[in-house]
Amino acid sequence: MEQITPMESQLSVYLKSMDSQFVSEKAVLVEIYQDLSSRKAVVGNKDIIHSLLEKLESENDVIKLDVYRQALEMVVQLTPDDTIN
C-alpha cells in the first residue's frame, strides 16, 4: 500500500481548493508534481519551487511566464520558513 506524505496531502488539498481562475497554474503544478514523483520517492515544496524556477529561466512565452510566476507564488505561500537554530 502506497503511503501519502504530508506534502502530497497538503498539495492535493490545496489544488482541490484552488479557484477556477487558476486552472493553468493548477495544471502546471500537477504536471511538475507528476514529473518529480516519477523520479523521486518524496517530493517537497522545495523540489516544486526549483522546477518552477527552471521553467522561468528557460521560457520565452510571456503568458507561460505569468502562469509559472503565479504558480511559484502559490507554492511559496504554502511553504513554511526554514527554522534557524
C-alpha angles and dihedrals in degrees: 000000000000115000120223114224122218089251092056091048093047093047095046092049090049093047092049091051095049116121117250090248089071098060093125093048091048091051091051092049092048091048092049092046093050091048093049094044090054089059103032134047093218124031119197135187090258090058090052091046090051092051092049091050090052090051091049091052095050103037124095100177107101093209093053090045090056091050091049091049092051092047090048091051091051094051093045090053089053094048117092117226118258112253118236117213 
